[in-house]
Amino acid sequence: MSGEPHAGDLDPHGDVTVDRVALAEEFAGEAAGAGHAASADVAAYALGLGDDALVLAQRLGDWITRAPELEEDVALGNIALDLLGHARSLLHYAGTHDGRSEDDLAYFRDEPEFRNAWLFEQPNGDFAHTIARQLVASTYLVELYRRLEASTDATLAAIAAKASKEVDYHRDHAIQWTLRLAGGTDESRRRMIRAVEQTWPYVDELFRDEDVVARLADGGIAPLPSSLREPFDAVIDQVFAEADLARPEGRTAFTVDGRGREGKHTEHLGPMLAEMQVLARVHPGASW
């Protein structure tokens, strides 16, 4: 701990940044958005995407030392770090609207202020459940960031250009594990089928056209989520066909009325945030 005053002393929450190294590459959109503050709608949109990435990164971090093999400890940790980089860029940009920092947004908002979709806050469950969640999340994010690369908002386009390369690997990783688990032992296949059934109810929320996104779509800033559903389904159907899996139907085909974009969450988000935020809140102003 350093006793010297620094810029964080002026922050009401203190400085909880790990280091002071310039993060030009990690903030993929910072150069493109230099001197450019996000509008209210763009900030709300970036906040939702940033929360998706932040919450999923925190979930995946829980697998460190718990993955089924050492290589997966490294793989899931790297995926989590990629997502954390996306979250930092998006939250940084969202904060330009009202002057809040990425740390303010990550550590000093309460549960109703988070705007992530319900899929991302679901518990890891067993390894098959994590892979099913990753398959859905990464397939959605690949389509989203590909479209965002053409955004008329230069900062969002720059963030998406960097993120696209990384989520493409995340999707490949999830596909390979889906095939491996579905085509493995009877037990691994049973768990994979069950994981798909329990993950599928959270899919529809990802493709709901909210008013904010509809306004941004009119200006070419963001794609309508509903426009991503067809390419998403095409990839999922191809993976399921190869894995001899089926979309849930009948009694297993229900859909939850996810309202994460409105700040209404499942019972799982609060405890996760409490763990994630405790250090910054208990020791405001800490640096290391």
Secondary structure, DSSP 8 states (H G I E B T S, - for coil): ---S--GGGGSTT----S-----TTTSTTTTTTTT----HHHHHHHHHHHHHHHHHHHHHHTTTTTSSSHHHHHHHHHHHHHHHHHHHHHHHHHHTTTT--HHHHHHS--GGG----HHHHS---SHHHHHHHHHHHHHHHHHHHHHHTT-SSHHHHHHHHHHHHHHHHHHHHHHHHHHHHHTS-HHHHHHHHHHHHHHGGGSGGGG---HHHHHHHHTTSS--GGGGHHHHHHHHHHHHHHHT-----GGG-------GGGT---TTHHHHHHHHHHHHHHSTT---
